[in-house]
Amino acid sequence: MKKFLKVGSIILLSVLILAGVLAYITPYLLGGPLKEALIEKFNEQTGQEYKLQFSDLHIRLYKRSVSVDSISISPVGEPGRLRSVSASSFSINGIQWFSLLQQPFPSFRSVVINEPHVELRTGKISTSYFESSDSTSTAVKNLEKFNLIIKNGSGRMTQPDKTEIVTIENISIEAQQVDVNALLSGSEFVFLHNLKMDGSGFKWMIHKKLYSFSIADFSFNKRKEWLTLSNVRLTPLVPKYEFSKFRGHQIDRLMMDIPKLEINGFDLDSLAIQKLEVDSIRLYNPTLEVFRDKHKERPYSIQFKPLLYEVATSTDFSFGLNNVAISDGEITYEEHKPPSEQPASITFNKLNASINTFRTQAHPQFKSDTLTMHVETLFMNSSPLTVDVKYPVFNRYNAHSVHVELGSLDPKKVQPMLVRSGFVRVEDGLVDGLTADMKLNSDSATGQVVIRYRDLKVAFLNKEEPGKEGLAQKVGSFFANTFVLKSDNTGEDPRVGEVDFKREKRKSIFAYWWKALLSGLKDSIR
């Protein structure tokens, strides 16, 4: 018995020593041939349009991993859309070597890529890469699910002249149970489970629109269904008075800054079936500046600006949004209308808003939900303003209602806008408040406006030379203040202005609301 145990121990020790020696020398024996085989297979798959280069393979049998210290892919001839891909290291971990007995590629636990950098160029995607044989496709589809970890990646997309279009300075990605079979079947998102993404320094140069769109930092968690963005900016690429010149016609120039934006409650996998539900979008301290140079002519176009019914029915995609909330925002609208020498502006300060329930036509609740909007702000940083909108988006005639309330206001607060844009100067008077109820549809608006004011007196300016007030302007002002404009509208039974406005279909919905309100204002003071 002792002799048997002794012989068994010697055999076991010999096997362990042999296994250790094989584990040590096997990487050196297999590393070179395996590297050559991988490069040959890559060339076969890409039609030799790209070159694969990487450092020596590190095969660790006991640790069940294969890694390289550096890897790069670059085009052989004239670069197509893919200019290069590189990484400081690449490793496959948790390899089940014995699975090779049953399949051409072993099962493994994870892939880790450190500091990858991708360079793309605008243009058409070459199809040769996807033209693989059936046997190869079968081999790839036999891959089991694995985890993917990308650390500190970066990338950029350029035009052929090397002008940068999209850049990202840093991005890290972690995904569990990556399903390559689902990816090859056409799915774009469902193959990535528990996806997490963090990054910074995203920039998109929208050259034809003359804008730069950037995000300082972002964080995404697919399982928790939230996305946060910081310092989201839309920045014009040219100065105010050059913008319309570059576009060739009169157009709004926008500048937007959102310090923090949150999107919550959405299922990214539903995009695979043309559906997306979003619970809430939150914007914190956003600012929007709009400038319009009216020295240029409006573009000649027969295209109508859509109202919400047209927006909701223009796609087969099922989209549902429960709530949009804006906290402490600010909007500035500025325009320069000739012959005024200076632009005029109005502001909406400390703006808080809530927009509830928007659905597209493909959504199952489209015909039962009504969009509502409630806005509270300070007009010209002095007068409280509230706006309430009820809009059954499913109504094909775009029938909706708008309620407006404005607190007391000194008209001289908006004097620059009246003088430089309306060529009217308020000499005296005070607005005690305004209330408006309007009903609007695809064609026209009706309703009532009540504006309470005292001691109103105006002066009409020379539209050709606003700084010059001649006899005609003085006579016009006298007749207006004496026979046309009512100087007071107070008491328990104030005059009611009637809203009667035909929609200008080439202008936006906001212009529609404002001009309908203006028609009632004019009727109230006459």
C-alpha positions as CSV (number, residue, x, y, z in Angstrom):
1,M,0.0,0.0,0.0
2,K,2.8,2.4,0.9
3,K,4.5,1.6,-2.4
4,F,1.3,2.4,-4.3
5,L,0.9,5.8,-2.6
6,K,4.6,6.6,-3.3
7,V,4.2,5.8,-7.0
8,G,0.9,7.8,-7.2
9,S,2.6,10.8,-5.5
10,I,5.5,10.7,-8.0
11,I,3.1,10.5,-10.9
12,L,1.0,13.4,-9.6
13,L,4.1,15.5,-9.0
14,S,5.4,14.7,-12.5
15,V,2.1,15.8,-14.0
16,L,2.1,19.1,-12.1
17,I,5.7,19.8,-13.1
18,L,4.8,19.0,-16.8
19,A,1.7,21.2,-16.6
20,G,3.8,24.0,-15.2
21,V,6.5,23.7,-17.9
22,L,3.8,23.6,-20.6
23,A,2.1,26.6,-19.1
24,Y,5.4,28.4,-19.3
25,I,6.6,27.4,-22.7
26,T,3.2,27.1,-24.5
27,P,2.8,30.9,-24.9
28,Y,6.1,31.1,-26.6
29,L,5.3,28.2,-28.8
30,L,1.8,29.3,-29.7
31,G,2.2,33.1,-29.6
32,G,3.8,33.6,-33.0
33,P,1.6,31.2,-35.0
34,L,-1.6,32.5,-33.3
35,K,-0.6,36.1,-34.1
36,E,0.0,35.2,-37.8
37,A,-3.3,33.3,-37.9
38,L,-5.3,36.2,-36.4
39,I,-3.7,38.7,-38.9
40,E,-4.5,36.3,-41.8
41,K,-8.1,35.9,-40.7
42,F,-8.5,39.7,-40.3
43,N,-7.1,40.3,-43.8
44,E,-9.6,37.7,-45.2
45,Q,-12.5,39.4,-43.5
46,T,-11.7,42.9,-44.6
47,G,-10.6,42.1,-48.1
48,Q,-7.1,43.4,-47.2
49,E,-8.4,47.0,-47.1
50,Y,-7.2,47.4,-43.6
51,K,-4.0,46.5,-41.7
52,L,-4.0,44.9,-38.3
53,Q,-1.0,45.5,-36.0
54,F,-0.5,44.5,-32.4
55,S,2.3,43.6,-30.0
56,D,3.2,40.1,-29.0
57,L,0.4,38.0,-27.6
58,H,0.5,37.3,-23.9
59,I,-1.2,33.9,-23.4
60,R,-1.8,33.0,-19.7
61,L,-3.2,29.5,-19.4
62,Y,-3.7,29.5,-15.7
63,K,-5.1,33.0,-15.6
64,R,-7.3,32.1,-18.6
65,S,-6.5,35.3,-20.5
66,V,-5.0,36.5,-23.8
67,S,-3.8,40.1,-24.1
68,V,-1.8,42.5,-26.1
69,D,-0.1,45.7,-25.0
70,S,-1.0,47.7,-28.1
71,I,-3.2,47.2,-31.1
72,S,-4.1,49.3,-34.2
73,I,-6.2,49.1,-37.3
74,S,-5.5,51.4,-40.3
75,P,-6.4,51.5,-44.0
76,V,-4.0,50.0,-46.5
77,G,-4.7,52.4,-49.3
78,E,-6.8,55.5,-49.6
79,P,-8.7,55.7,-46.3
80,G,-12.5,55.2,-46.5
81,R,-14.7,56.2,-43.6
82,L,-12.6,54.4,-41.0
83,R,-9.2,56.1,-40.7
84,S,-7.8,54.3,-37.7
85,V,-8.6,52.4,-34.5
86,S,-6.0,51.9,-31.8
87,A,-5.8,51.0,-28.1
88,S,-3.1,50.9,-25.5
89,S,-4.1,47.4,-24.4
90,F,-6.7,44.7,-25.3
91,S,-7.4,41.6,-23.2
92,I,-9.8,38.7,-23.3
93,N,-10.4,37.3,-19.8
94,G,-12.0,34.2,-18.2
95,I,-11.3,32.0,-21.2
96,Q,-12.7,28.5,-21.1
97,W,-10.0,26.6,-23.0
98,F,-11.8,23.3,-23.1
99,S,-14.7,24.9,-25.0
100,L,-12.5,24.8,-28.0
101,L,-13.3,21.0,-28.2
102,Q,-16.9,21.9,-29.2
103,Q,-16.6,25.3,-31.0
104,P,-14.1,27.2,-33.2
105,F,-13.8,30.1,-30.7
106,P,-13.5,29.6,-26.9
107,S,-16.1,31.0,-24.5
108,F,-14.8,33.8,-22.3
109,R,-16.0,36.1,-19.5
110,S,-15.0,39.6,-20.5
111,V,-13.2,41.9,-23.0
112,V,-11.3,44.9,-21.6
113,I,-10.0,47.7,-23.9
114,N,-7.9,50.5,-22.4
115,E,-7.5,53.9,-24.0
116,P,-9.0,53.2,-27.4
117,H,-9.0,55.9,-30.0
118,V,-11.2,55.9,-33.1
119,E,-10.8,58.2,-36.1
120,L,-13.6,58.3,-38.7
121,R,-14.1,60.4,-41.9
122,T,-17.4,61.5,-43.3
123,G,-18.5,59.6,-46.4
124,K,-20.0,56.3,-47.4
125,I,-19.3,53.1,-45.4
126,S,-17.4,50.4,-47.3
127,T,-19.4,47.2,-47.6
128,S,-16.5,44.8,-48.0
129,Y,-16.1,44.4,-44.3
130,F,-19.6,42.9,-44.0
131,E,-19.2,40.6,-47.0
132,S,-18.0,37.5,-45.1
133,S,-18.5,33.8,-45.8
134,D,-21.3,31.8,-44.2
135,S,-18.8,29.7,-42.3
136,T,-17.3,32.8,-40.7
137,S,-20.7,34.2,-39.8
138,T,-21.6,30.9,-38.2
139,A,-18.3,31.0,-36.2
140,V,-19.0,34.5,-35.0
141,K,-22.6,33.7,-34.1
142,N,-21.4,30.8,-31.9
143,L,-19.9,33.4,-29.4
144,E,-21.5,33.3,-26.0
145,K,-22.4,36.4,-24.1
146,F,-19.6,38.4,-22.4
147,N,-19.0,41.6,-20.5
148,L,-17.4,44.6,-22.2
149,I,-15.3,47.2,-20.5
150,I,-13.9,50.2,-22.3
151,K,-11.7,52.6,-20.3
152,N,-10.7,56.2,-21.2
153,G,-11.6,56.1,-24.9
154,S,-11.6,59.0,-27.3
155,G,-12.4,59.6,-30.9
156,R,-13.2,62.1,-33.7
157,M,-14.8,62.4,-37.1
158,T,-13.3,64.6,-39.7
159,Q,-14.1,65.8,-43.2
160,P,-11.8,64.9,-46.1
161,D,-10.0,68.2,-45.5
162,K,-9.4,67.1,-41.9
163,T,-11.9,69.6,-40.5
164,E,-13.2,68.2,-37.3
165,I,-17.0,67.4,-37.2
166,V,-17.4,65.4,-34.0
167,T,-14.9,64.9,-31.2
168,I,-15.1,63.2,-27.8
169,E,-12.2,63.6,-25.4
170,N,-13.0,60.8,-22.9
171,I,-15.5,58.0,-22.7
172,S,-15.7,54.9,-20.5
173,I,-18.3,52.1,-21.2
174,E,-19.3,49.0,-19.2
175,A,-21.8,46.5,-20.5
176,Q,-22.8,43.1,-19.2
177,Q,-24.0,40.1,-21.2
178,V,-23.1,41.5,-24.6
179,D,-25.0,39.4,-27.2
180,V,-23.2,39.5,-30.5
181,N,-25.9,37.3,-32.0
182,A,-28.5,40.0,-31.4
183,L,-26.2,42.6,-32.9
184,L,-25.7,40.6,-36.1
185,S,-29.5,40.1,-36.2
186,G,-30.0,43.9,-36.6
187,S,-30.5,45.1,-33.1
188,E,-28.7,48.2,-32.1
189,F,-29.3,48.3,-28.3
190,V,-30.8,45.1,-26.9
191,F,-27.5,43.3,-27.1
192,L,-26.0,45.6,-24.4
193,H,-27.4,44.8,-20.9
194,N,-26.8,46.9,-17.8
195,L,-25.0,49.5,-20.0
196,K,-23.2,52.3,-18.2
197,M,-21.4,55.1,-19.9
198,D,-19.5,58.1,-18.6
199,G,-17.6,60.7,-20.6
200,S,-16.6,64.3,-21.2
201,G,-15.6,66.7,-23.9
202,F,-18.2,66.0,-26.6
203,K,-18.4,68.5,-29.5
204,W,-20.3,68.5,-32.7
205,M,-19.5,71.2,-35.3
206,I,-22.8,71.7,-37.3
207,H,-21.0,73.7,-40.1
208,K,-23.9,74.1,-42.5
209,K,-26.1,75.4,-39.7
210,L,-23.3,77.5,-38.4
211,Y,-23.4,76.1,-34.9
212,S,-21.3,74.1,-32.4
213,F,-23.1,71.7,-30.1
214,S,-21.1,70.6,-27.0
215,I,-21.6,68.6,-23.8
216,A,-19.0,69.0,-21.0
217,D,-19.9,65.8,-19.1
218,F,-22.4,63.0,-19.5
219,S,-23.4,59.9,-17.6
220,F,-25.8,57.1,-18.7
221,N,-27.2,54.1,-16.9
222,K,-29.3,51.8,-19.0
223,R,-30.7,49.7,-16.1
224,K,-31.7,52.7,-14.0
225,E,-33.0,54.4,-17.2
226,W,-31.4,57.8,-16.6
227,L,-29.1,60.2,-18.5
228,T,-27.5,63.3,-17.1
229,L,-25.7,66.0,-19.1
230,S,-23.8,69.0,-17.9
231,N,-23.1,72.3,-19.7
232,V,-25.0,71.5,-22.8
233,R,-24.3,74.4,-25.2
234,L,-25.5,75.4,-28.7
235,T,-23.0,78.1,-29.8
236,P,-23.2,80.1,-33.1
237,L,-19.9,80.0,-35.1
238,V,-20.2,83.5,-36.5
239,P,-21.1,87.0,-35.0
240,K,-24.7,88.2,-34.8
241,Y,-24.7,90.4,-37.9
242,E,-22.8,87.9,-40.0
243,F,-25.2,85.0,-39.3
244,S,-28.0,86.0,-41.6
245,K,-25.5,87.0,-44.3
246,F,-24.0,83.5,-44.2
247,R,-27.4,81.9,-44.4
248,G,-28.5,84.3,-47.1
249,H,-31.8,85.3,-45.5
250,Q,-33.4,86.5,-42.3
251,I,-33.3,83.8,-39.6
252,D,-33.1,83.5,-35.9
253,R,-29.7,83.1,-34.4
254,L,-29.8,80.9,-31.3
255,M,-27.4,80.6,-28.4
256,M,-28.4,78.1,-25.7
257,D,-26.7,77.0,-22.4
258,I,-28.1,74.3,-20.1
259,P,-25.9,73.8,-17.0
260,K,-27.7,70.5,-16.1
261,L,-30.1,68.3,-18.0
262,E,-31.6,65.1,-16.7
263,I,-33.7,62.5,-18.6
264,N,-35.4,59.8,-16.5
265,G,-37.5,56.7,-17.1
266,F,-36.9,55.4,-20.5
267,D,-36.3,51.9,-22.0
268,L,-33.6,52.1,-24.5
269,D,-34.3,48.5,-25.7
270,S,-37.7,49.7,-27.0
271,L,-36.0,51.6,-29.8
272,A,-35.6,48.2,-31.5
273,I,-39.3,48.1,-32.1
274,Q,-39.7,51.8,-33.0
275,K,-41.0,52.9,-29.6
276,L,-39.8,55.1,-26.8
277,E,-41.4,56.2,-23.5
278,V,-39.8,59.0,-21.5
279,D,-41.0,59.7,-18.0
280,S,-39.4,63.1,-17.4
281,I,-36.9,65.7,-18.8
282,R,-35.5,68.3,-16.3
283,L,-33.6,71.4,-17.4
284,Y,-31.9,73.4,-14.7
285,N,-31.0,77.1,-15.1
286,P,-31.2,77.1,-18.9
287,T,-30.6,80.3,-20.9
288,L,-31.7,81.0,-24.5
289,E,-30.7,84.0,-26.5
290,V,-32.5,84.7,-29.8
291,F,-31.3,87.4,-32.2
292,R,-32.9,88.3,-35.6
293,D,-31.3,90.8,-38.0
294,K,-34.2,92.2,-40.0
295,H,-31.9,94.0,-42.4
296,K,-32.1,90.8,-44.5
297,E,-35.3,89.7,-46.3
298,R,-37.3,86.7,-45.1
299,P,-36.7,83.6,-47.2
300,Y,-39.2,82.9,-49.9
301,S,-40.8,79.6,-49.1
302,I,-44.2,78.0,-49.5
303,Q,-43.5,75.6,-46.6
304,F,-45.9,76.0,-43.7
305,K,-44.6,75.8,-40.1
306,P,-46.3,72.8,-38.5
307,L,-48.5,72.9,-35.4
308,L,-48.5,70.1,-32.9
309,Y,-50.9,67.8,-34.7
310,E,-48.7,67.9,-37.8
311,V,-45.6,67.2,-35.6
312,A,-47.3,64.2,-33.9
313,T,-48.5,62.7,-37.1
314,S,-45.4,63.1,-39.2
315,T,-43.7,59.9,-38.0
316,D,-44.6,56.2,-37.5
317,F,-42.4,56.1,-34.4
318,S,-44.3,55.6,-31.1
319,F,-43.1,58.3,-28.7
320,G,-44.5,59.3,-25.3
321,L,-43.3,62.0,-23.0
322,N,-44.9,62.5,-19.6
323,N,-43.3,65.7,-18.3
324,V,-40.8,68.4,-19.1
325,A,-39.8,70.7,-16.3
326,I,-37.7,73.9,-16.6
327,S,-36.3,75.5,-13.4
328,D,-35.1,79.1,-13.2
329,G,-34.5,79.7,-16.9
330,E,-34.1,82.8,-18.9
331,I,-35.1,83.8,-22.4
332,T,-33.9,86.9,-24.3
333,Y,-35.3,87.9,-27.7
334,E,-33.5,90.6,-29.5
335,E,-34.1,92.0,-33.0
336,H,-32.7,94.8,-35.1
337,K,-35.2,96.3,-37.4
338,P,-34.1,99.0,-39.9
339,P,-33.8,102.0,-39.9
340,S,-33.2,101.8,-36.1
341,E,-29.6,102.2,-35.2
342,Q,-29.7,99.8,-32.3
343,P,-31.4,96.4,-31.6
344,A,-34.3,96.0,-29.2
345,S,-34.9,93.2,-26.7
346,I,-37.3,91.7,-24.3
347,T,-36.6,89.2,-21.6
348,F,-38.4,86.4,-19.6
349,N,-36.5,86.0,-16.3
350,K,-36.7,83.4,-13.6
351,L,-38.8,81.2,-15.8
352,N,-40.3,78.0,-14.4
353,A,-42.4,75.8,-16.7
354,S,-44.0,72.4,-16.8
355,I,-45.1,70.6,-20.0
356,N,-47.1,67.4,-19.6
357,T,-48.1,64.6,-21.9
358,F,-47.0,64.6,-25.5
359,R,-47.6,61.5,-27.7
360,T,-47.1,60.8,-31.4
361,Q,-49.8,59.2,-33.5
362,A,-48.4,55.7,-33.2
363,H,-48.7,55.8,-29.4
364,P,-51.6,53.8,-28.1
365,Q,-52.8,56.7,-25.9
366,F,-52.5,59.4,-28.6
367,K,-56.3,59.9,-29.0
368,S,-56.9,60.3,-25.3
369,D,-54.2,62.6,-23.9
370,T,-54.1,66.4,-23.8
371,L,-50.9,68.3,-23.7
372,T,-50.8,71.0,-20.9
373,M,-48.3,73.7,-20.3
374,H,-47.9,76.0,-17.3
375,V,-45.3,78.8,-17.3
376,E,-44.4,81.3,-14.6
377,T,-41.9,84.0,-15.3
378,L,-41.0,87.7,-14.8
379,F,-41.5,89.7,-18.0
380,M,-38.6,92.2,-18.3
381,N,-37.5,91.1,-14.9
382,S,-40.3,93.1,-13.3
383,S,-43.8,92.0,-14.0
384,P,-45.1,88.5,-13.2
385,L,-46.4,86.6,-16.2
386,T,-48.2,83.2,-16.3
387,V,-49.2,81.3,-19.4
388,D,-51.4,78.2,-19.5
389,V,-52.0,76.1,-22.6
390,K,-54.3,73.1,-23.2
391,Y,-53.7,71.4,-26.5
392,P,-55.4,68.1,-27.5
393,V,-52.6,67.1,-29.9
394,F,-54.9,64.5,-31.5
395,N,-57.3,67.2,-32.8
396,R,-56.7,67.4,-36.5
397,Y,-57.8,71.0,-36.5
398,N,-55.2,71.9,-33.9
399,A,-58.0,73.4,-31.7
400,H,-56.4,74.5,-28.4
401,S,-56.6,77.3,-25.8
402,V,-54.2,79.8,-24.3
403,H,-54.7,81.7,-21.1
404,V,-52.4,84.7,-20.2
405,E,-52.1,86.8,-17.1
406,L,-49.6,89.7,-16.7
407,G,-49.2,91.8,-13.5
408,S,-48.6,95.5,-13.3
409,L,-46.0,96.9,-15.7
410,D,-44.5,100.3,-16.4
411,P,-44.6,100.5,-20.2
412,K,-41.3,102.4,-20.2
413,K,-39.7,99.0,-19.2
414,V,-40.3,98.0,-22.8
415,Q,-39.6,101.4,-24.3
416,P,-36.5,100.3,-26.3
417,M,-38.5,97.6,-28.0
418,L,-41.5,99.9,-28.7
419,V,-39.2,102.6,-30.1
420,R,-36.8,100.5,-32.1
421,S,-39.2,97.9,-33.4
422,G,-42.7,99.4,-33.3
423,F,-41.6,103.1,-33.8
424,V,-43.9,104.1,-30.9
425,R,-42.9,105.9,-27.7
426,V,-44.9,105.8,-24.5
427,E,-45.0,109.3,-23.0
428,D,-47.0,108.4,-20.0
429,G,-49.1,105.7,-18.4
430,L,-49.1,102.6,-16.3
431,V,-50.4,99.1,-17.0
432,D,-52.2,97.6,-14.0
433,G,-52.6,94.1,-15.5
434,L,-53.6,92.0,-18.4
435,T,-55.8,88.9,-18.8
436,A,-56.3,87.1,-22.1
437,D,-58.3,83.9,-23.1
438,M,-57.8,82.7,-26.6
439,K,-59.0,79.8,-28.7
440,L,-56.9,78.9,-31.7
441,N,-56.9,76.4,-34.5
442,S,-55.1,75.7,-37.7
443,D,-56.6,78.7,-39.4
444,S,-57.5,81.5,-37.0
445,A,-57.7,82.7,-33.4
446,T,-60.6,84.2,-31.4
447,G,-60.9,85.3,-27.8
448,Q,-60.9,88.3,-25.4
449,V,-58.2,90.4,-23.9
450,V,-58.6,92.8,-21.0
451,I,-55.8,95.2,-20.3
452,R,-56.2,97.6,-17.4
453,Y,-54.2,100.8,-17.7
454,R,-54.2,104.5,-16.7
455,D,-53.1,107.8,-18.3
456,L,-51.8,106.2,-21.5
457,K,-50.2,108.6,-23.9
458,V,-48.1,107.7,-26.9
459,A,-46.0,109.3,-29.6
460,F,-45.6,107.9,-33.1
461,L,-42.1,108.1,-34.6
462,N,-40.8,108.6,-38.1
463,K,-40.2,105.1,-39.5
464,E,-37.6,106.4,-41.9
465,E,-35.8,108.4,-39.3
466,P,-36.9,107.4,-35.8
467,G,-34.8,110.1,-34.2
468,K,-36.6,112.8,-36.2
469,E,-40.1,113.8,-35.2
470,G,-41.7,116.0,-37.8
471,L,-45.1,117.6,-38.2
472,A,-46.7,114.4,-39.5
473,Q,-45.7,112.4,-36.5
474,K,-46.9,115.2,-34.1
475,V,-50.3,115.4,-35.8
476,G,-50.6,111.6,-35.8
477,S,-49.8,111.4,-32.1
478,F,-52.3,114.1,-31.3
479,F,-55.1,112.4,-33.2
480,A,-54.2,109.0,-31.8
481,N,-54.2,110.2,-28.2
482,T,-57.3,112.4,-28.7
483,F,-59.6,110.4,-30.9
484,V,-58.2,106.9,-31.3
485,L,-56.5,105.6,-28.2
486,K,-58.5,105.4,-24.9
487,S,-56.2,106.9,-22.2
488,D,-57.8,104.8,-19.4
489,N,-59.3,101.3,-19.0
490,T,-60.0,100.9,-15.3
491,G,-63.0,100.2,-13.0
492,E,-65.2,97.2,-12.4
493,D,-66.3,97.0,-16.1
494,P,-63.2,97.5,-18.3
495,R,-63.4,97.4,-22.0
496,V,-62.7,94.0,-23.6
497,G,-60.6,93.7,-26.7
498,E,-61.7,91.0,-29.2
499,V,-59.1,88.7,-30.6
500,D,-59.6,88.2,-34.3
501,F,-56.5,87.0,-36.1
502,K,-55.9,84.8,-39.2
503,R,-52.9,82.5,-38.8
504,E,-49.8,83.3,-40.8
505,K,-48.9,79.7,-41.6
506,R,-45.3,80.4,-42.5
507,K,-44.5,81.5,-39.0
508,S,-44.0,79.5,-35.8
509,I,-46.6,78.6,-33.2
510,F,-45.1,81.2,-30.8
511,A,-45.5,83.9,-33.4
512,Y,-49.1,82.8,-33.8
513,W,-49.9,83.1,-30.1
514,W,-48.2,86.5,-29.9
515,K,-49.9,88.0,-32.9
516,A,-53.3,86.7,-31.8
517,L,-52.8,88.4,-28.4
518,L,-51.6,91.6,-30.1
519,S,-54.8,91.8,-32.1
520,G,-56.8,91.8,-28.9
521,L,-54.5,94.4,-27.3
522,K,-54.9,96.8,-30.2
523,D,-58.7,96.4,-30.0
524,S,-58.7,97.0,-26.3
525,I,-57.0,100.4,-26.4
526,R,-58.8,101.8,-29.4
